[in-house]
């Protein structure tokens, strides 16, 4: 399993968004590509994003040119 955790701190106070923006949609789309699960926690002291995916899903995913 791949467990990725992104924690932001030291910035302005955070509150849950009123709409899903480009960044949230991009993260959700990328995690779906590898059958991953995503959790966004909008804690007042900073955003915490956790992504979990099976390594097999990442290794067998077809590669595409960017």
N, CA, C and O atoms as CSV, one atom per row, in Angstrom:
chain,resi,resn,atom,element,x,y,z
A,1,UNK,N,N,0.840,-1.183,0.000
A,1,UNK,CA,C,0.000,0.000,0.000
A,1,UNK,C,C,0.882,1.243,0.000
A,1,UNK,O,O,1.960,1.267,0.595
A,2,UNK,N,N,0.401,2.256,-0.673
A,2,UNK,CA,C,1.027,3.570,-0.652
A,2,UNK,C,C,0.151,4.466,0.198
A,2,UNK,O,O,-1.044,4.593,-0.066
A,3,UNK,N,N,0.721,5.083,1.204
A,3,UNK,CA,C,0.004,6.030,2.054
A,3,UNK,C,C,0.709,7.374,1.954
A,3,UNK,O,O,1.866,7.507,2.352
A,4,UNK,N,N,0.012,8.359,1.426
A,4,UNK,CA,C,0.568,9.698,1.266
A,4,UNK,C,C,-0.225,10.648,2.150
A,4,UNK,O,O,-1.456,10.666,2.122
A,5,UNK,N,N,0.494,11.431,2.929
A,5,UNK,CA,C,-0.164,12.409,3.791
A,5,UNK,C,C,0.474,13.777,3.566
A,5,UNK,O,O,1.693,13.931,3.653
A,6,UNK,N,N,-0.358,14.754,3.280
A,6,UNK,CA,C,0.078,16.133,3.063
A,6,UNK,C,C,-0.554,16.974,4.162
A,6,UNK,O,O,-1.777,17.006,4.298
A,7,UNK,N,N,0.266,17.647,4.936
A,7,UNK,CA,C,-0.239,18.456,6.049
A,7,UNK,C,C,0.280,19.882,5.891
A,7,UNK,O,O,1.486,20.110,5.796
A,8,UNK,N,N,-0.643,20.831,5.865
A,8,UNK,CA,C,-0.276,22.238,5.772
A,8,UNK,C,C,-0.385,22.885,7.147
A,8,UNK,O,O,-1.272,22.552,7.933
A,9,UNK,N,N,0.523,23.810,7.428
A,9,UNK,CA,C,0.474,24.524,8.708
A,9,UNK,C,C,1.170,25.867,8.551
A,9,UNK,O,O,1.929,26.087,7.607
A,10,UNK,N,N,0.896,26.757,9.493
A,10,UNK,CA,C,1.552,28.057,9.503
A,10,UNK,C,C,0.902,29.107,8.623
A,10,UNK,O,O,1.396,30.230,8.526
A,11,UNK,N,N,-0.198,28.754,7.983
A,11,UNK,CA,C,-0.880,29.721,7.120
A,11,UNK,C,C,-2.109,30.278,7.810
A,11,UNK,O,O,-2.273,30.127,9.021
A,12,UNK,N,N,-2.965,30.919,7.044
A,12,UNK,CA,C,-4.200,31.448,7.629
A,12,UNK,C,C,-5.123,30.318,8.074
A,12,UNK,O,O,-4.975,29.178,7.633
A,13,UNK,N,N,-6.061,30.633,8.935
A,13,UNK,CA,C,-7.017,29.645,9.420
A,13,UNK,C,C,-7.797,29.074,8.237
A,13,UNK,O,O,-8.165,29.804,7.316
A,14,UNK,N,N,-8.048,27.756,8.271
A,14,UNK,CA,C,-8.707,27.044,7.187
A,14,UNK,C,C,-10.146,26.732,7.574
A,14,UNK,O,O,-10.440,26.467,8.740
A,15,UNK,N,N,-11.035,26.764,6.598
A,15,UNK,CA,C,-12.408,26.317,6.805
A,15,UNK,C,C,-12.811,25.509,5.575
A,15,UNK,O,O,-12.262,25.715,4.493
A,16,UNK,N,N,-13.763,24.594,5.733
A,16,UNK,CA,C,-14.189,23.793,4.578
A,16,UNK,C,C,-14.687,24.699,3.453
A,16,UNK,O,O,-15.362,25.698,3.702
A,17,UNK,N,N,-14.347,24.340,2.207
A,17,UNK,CA,C,-14.768,25.173,1.081
A,17,UNK,C,C,-16.274,25.061,0.845
A,17,UNK,O,O,-16.912,24.086,1.242
A,18,UNK,N,N,-16.815,26.068,0.201
A,18,UNK,CA,C,-18.237,26.047,-0.145
A,18,UNK,C,C,-18.462,25.378,-1.501
A,18,UNK,O,O,-19.596,25.055,-1.856
A,19,UNK,N,N,-17.379,25.171,-2.258
A,19,UNK,CA,C,-17.470,24.477,-3.540
A,19,UNK,C,C,-16.175,23.710,-3.785
A,19,UNK,O,O,-15.145,23.995,-3.174
A,20,UNK,N,N,-16.242,22.743,-4.681
A,20,UNK,CA,C,-15.043,21.984,-5.046
A,20,UNK,C,C,-14.296,22.740,-6.136
A,20,UNK,O,O,-14.858,23.033,-7.191
A,21,UNK,N,N,-13.050,23.050,-5.886
A,21,UNK,CA,C,-12.240,23.772,-6.861
A,21,UNK,C,C,-11.435,22.839,-7.743
A,21,UNK,O,O,-11.549,21.617,-7.642
A,22,UNK,N,N,-10.622,23.422,-8.607
A,22,UNK,CA,C,-9.808,22.653,-9.545
A,22,UNK,C,C,-8.865,21.696,-8.824
A,22,UNK,O,O,-8.750,20.535,-9.215
A,23,UNK,N,N,-8.188,22.169,-7.774
A,23,UNK,CA,C,-7.232,21.324,-7.060
A,23,UNK,C,C,-7.883,20.101,-6.441
A,23,UNK,O,O,-7.342,18.999,-6.534
A,24,UNK,N,N,-9.036,20.279,-5.812
A,24,UNK,CA,C,-9.754,19.151,-5.207
A,24,UNK,C,C,-10.176,18.142,-6.264
A,24,UNK,O,O,-10.046,16.934,-6.071
A,25,UNK,N,N,-10.682,18.649,-7.381
A,25,UNK,CA,C,-11.102,17.737,-8.458
A,25,UNK,C,C,-9.914,16.999,-9.050
A,25,UNK,O,O,-10.028,15.821,-9.389
A,26,UNK,N,N,-8.776,17.668,-9.181
A,26,UNK,CA,C,-7.570,17.043,-9.713
A,26,UNK,C,C,-7.092,15.923,-8.793
A,26,UNK,O,O,-6.768,14.832,-9.263
A,27,UNK,N,N,-7.045,16.181,-7.502
A,27,UNK,CA,C,-6.632,15.160,-6.533
A,27,UNK,C,C,-7.587,13.969,-6.560
A,27,UNK,O,O,-7.145,12.820,-6.568
A,28,UNK,N,N,-8.885,14.236,-6.574
A,28,UNK,CA,C,-9.866,13.154,-6.605
A,28,UNK,C,C,-9.733,12.326,-7.877
A,28,UNK,O,O,-9.814,11.099,-7.823
A,29,UNK,N,N,-9.531,12.977,-9.018
A,29,UNK,CA,C,-9.387,12.264,-10.282
A,29,UNK,C,C,-8.133,11.381,-10.265
A,29,UNK,O,O,-8.185,10.221,-10.675
A,30,UNK,N,N,-7.016,11.925,-9.795
A,30,UNK,CA,C,-5.770,11.167,-9.749
A,30,UNK,C,C,-5.888,9.957,-8.830
A,30,UNK,O,O,-5.363,8.891,-9.149
A,31,UNK,N,N,-6.563,10.102,-7.703
A,31,UNK,CA,C,-6.700,8.965,-6.785
A,31,UNK,C,C,-7.611,7.895,-7.374
A,31,UNK,O,O,-7.393,6.708,-7.130
A,32,UNK,N,N,-8.626,8.284,-8.143
A,32,UNK,CA,C,-9.499,7.301,-8.803
A,32,UNK,C,C,-8.731,6.506,-9.844
A,32,UNK,O,O,-8.999,5.320,-10.039
A,33,UNK,N,N,-7.770,7.151,-10.523
A,33,UNK,CA,C,-6.981,6.470,-11.553
A,33,UNK,C,C,-6.232,5.264,-10.999
A,33,UNK,O,O,-5.952,4.319,-11.738
A,34,UNK,N,N,-5.907,5.283,-9.723
A,34,UNK,CA,C,-5.164,4.178,-9.104
A,34,UNK,C,C,-6.004,3.457,-8.043
A,34,UNK,O,O,-5.465,2.825,-7.134
A,35,UNK,N,N,-7.327,3.560,-8.173
A,35,UNK,CA,C,-8.247,2.940,-7.202
A,35,UNK,C,C,-7.905,3.337,-5.775
A,35,UNK,O,O,-7.972,2.513,-4.863
A,36,UNK,N,N,-7.543,4.581,-5.586
A,36,UNK,CA,C,-7.160,5.070,-4.271
A,36,UNK,C,C,-8.321,5.677,-3.512
A,36,UNK,O,O,-9.401,5.903,-4.058
A,37,UNK,N,N,-8.076,5.929,-2.259
A,37,UNK,CA,C,-9.049,6.605,-1.404
A,37,UNK,C,C,-8.412,7.911,-0.945
A,37,UNK,O,O,-7.219,7.970,-0.647
A,38,UNK,N,N,-9.223,8.940,-0.895
A,38,UNK,CA,C,-8.736,10.260,-0.510
A,38,UNK,C,C,-9.554,10.779,0.660
A,38,UNK,O,O,-10.759,10.544,0.753
A,39,UNK,N,N,-8.882,11.481,1.538
A,39,UNK,CA,C,-9.572,12.128,2.660
A,39,UNK,C,C,-9.003,13.536,2.808
A,39,UNK,O,O,-7.794,13.720,2.952
A,40,UNK,N,N,-9.885,14.514,2.771
A,40,UNK,CA,C,-9.487,15.903,2.982
A,40,UNK,C,C,-10.068,16.365,4.306
A,40,UNK,O,O,-11.279,16.307,4.520
A,41,UNK,N,N,-9.195,16.824,5.192
A,41,UNK,CA,C,-9.624,17.329,6.496
A,41,UNK,C,C,-9.260,18.808,6.563
A,41,UNK,O,O,-8.083,19.169,6.596
A,42,UNK,N,N,-10.271,19.648,6.583
A,42,UNK,CA,C,-10.055,21.098,6.617
A,42,UNK,C,C,-10.014,21.565,8.068
A,42,UNK,O,O,-10.903,22.284,8.525
A,43,UNK,N,N,-8.974,21.148,8.785
A,43,UNK,CA,C,-8.781,21.558,10.177
A,43,UNK,C,C,-8.448,23.050,10.211
A,43,UNK,O,O,-7.789,23.545,9.296
A,44,UNK,N,N,-8.882,23.774,11.234
A,44,UNK,CA,C,-8.613,25.217,11.300
A,44,UNK,C,C,-7.125,25.571,11.184
A,44,UNK,O,O,-6.788,26.616,10.628
A,45,UNK,N,N,-6.233,24.719,11.700
A,45,UNK,CA,C,-4.796,25.024,11.662
A,45,UNK,C,C,-4.140,24.672,10.329
A,45,UNK,O,O,-2.984,25.028,10.099
A,46,UNK,N,N,-4.867,23.971,9.443
A,46,UNK,CA,C,-4.323,23.666,8.118
A,46,UNK,C,C,-4.933,22.421,7.507
A,46,UNK,O,O,-5.406,21.533,8.216
A,47,UNK,N,N,-4.917,22.365,6.204
A,47,UNK,CA,C,-5.458,21.241,5.454
A,47,UNK,C,C,-4.621,19.996,5.672
A,47,UNK,O,O,-3.393,20.069,5.716
A,48,UNK,N,N,-5.285,18.842,5.808
A,48,UNK,CA,C,-4.613,17.551,5.836
A,48,UNK,C,C,-5.252,16.709,4.732
A,48,UNK,O,O,-6.461,16.478,4.740
A,49,UNK,N,N,-4.438,16.256,3.789
A,49,UNK,CA,C,-4.897,15.417,2.686
A,49,UNK,C,C,-4.229,14.060,2.824
A,49,UNK,O,O,-3.002,13.976,2.881
A,50,UNK,N,N,-5.021,12.996,2.879
A,50,UNK,CA,C,-4.493,11.635,2.974
A,50,UNK,C,C,-4.965,10.844,1.767
A,50,UNK,O,O,-6.154,10.826,1.452
A,51,UNK,N,N,-4.018,10.184,1.086
A,51,UNK,CA,C,-4.334,9.354,-0.068
A,51,UNK,C,C,-3.753,7.976,0.176
A,51,UNK,O,O,-2.592,7.841,0.561
A,52,UNK,N,N,-4.567,6.949,-0.050
A,52,UNK,CA,C,-4.132,5.566,0.079
A,52,UNK,C,C,-4.443,4.854,-1.228
A,52,UNK,O,O,-5.540,4.988,-1.770
A,53,UNK,N,N,-3.469,4.094,-1.737
A,53,UNK,CA,C,-3.671,3.334,-2.976
A,53,UNK,C,C,-2.864,2.047,-2.910
A,53,UNK,O,O,-1.801,2.000,-2.292
A,54,UNK,N,N,-3.376,1.004,-3.552
A,54,UNK,CA,C,-2.641,-0.255,-3.644
A,54,UNK,C,C,-1.509,-0.086,-4.652
A,54,UNK,O,O,-1.725,0.447,-5.741
A,55,UNK,N,N,-0.315,-0.532,-4.302
A,55,UNK,CA,C,0.819,-0.393,-5.215
A,55,UNK,C,C,0.582,-1.151,-6.511
A,55,UNK,O,O,1.060,-0.727,-7.563
A,56,UNK,N,N,-0.143,-2.262,-6.461
A,56,UNK,CA,C,-0.433,-3.017,-7.679
A,56,UNK,C,C,-1.191,-2.150,-8.684
A,56,UNK,O,O,-0.931,-2.224,-9.885
A,57,UNK,N,N,-2.116,-1.339,-8.206
A,57,UNK,CA,C,-2.884,-0.470,-9.100
A,57,UNK,C,C,-1.984,0.568,-9.749
A,57,UNK,O,O,-2.198,0.933,-10.905
A,58,UNK,N,N,-0.989,1.044,-9.032
A,58,UNK,CA,C,-0.076,2.050,-9.571
A,58,UNK,C,C,0.875,1.409,-10.584
A,58,UNK,O,O,1.145,1.990,-11.635
A,59,UNK,N,N,1.385,0.206,-10.269
A,59,UNK,CA,C,2.355,-0.465,-11.131
A,59,UNK,C,C,1.738,-0.939,-12.440
A,59,UNK,O,O,2.422,-0.953,-13.463
A,60,UNK,N,N,0.460,-1.328,-12.439
A,60,UNK,CA,C,-0.173,-1.878,-13.634
A,60,UNK,C,C,-0.912,-0.832,-14.455
A,60,UNK,O,O,-1.441,-1.147,-15.521
A,61,UNK,N,N,-0.955,0.383,-13.986
A,61,UNK,CA,C,-1.640,1.452,-14.700
A,61,UNK,C,C,-0.883,1.762,-15.985
A,61,UNK,O,O,0.331,1.961,-15.939
A,62,UNK,N,N,-1.564,1.810,-17.138
A,62,UNK,CA,C,-0.886,2.133,-18.403
A,62,UNK,C,C,-0.247,3.518,-18.333
A,62,UNK,O,O,-0.850,4.456,-17.813
A,63,UNK,N,N,0.945,3.644,-18.844
A,63,UNK,CA,C,1.644,4.918,-18.858
A,63,UNK,C,C,1.203,5.719,-20.076
A,63,UNK,O,O,1.036,5.174,-21.168
A,64,UNK,N,N,1.017,7.010,-19.873
A,64,UNK,CA,C,0.649,7.897,-20.971
A,64,UNK,C,C,1.641,9.036,-21.045
A,64,UNK,O,O,2.229,9.434,-20.040
A,65,UNK,N,N,1.819,9.550,-22.233
A,65,UNK,CA,C,2.733,10.680,-22.426
A,65,UNK,C,C,2.085,11.941,-21.865
A,65,UNK,O,O,0.870,12.122,-21.946
A,66,UNK,N,N,2.899,12.787,-21.310
A,66,UNK,CA,C,2.397,14.049,-20.751
A,66,UNK,C,C,2.759,15.179,-21.669
A,66,UNK,O,O,2.431,16.332,-21.388
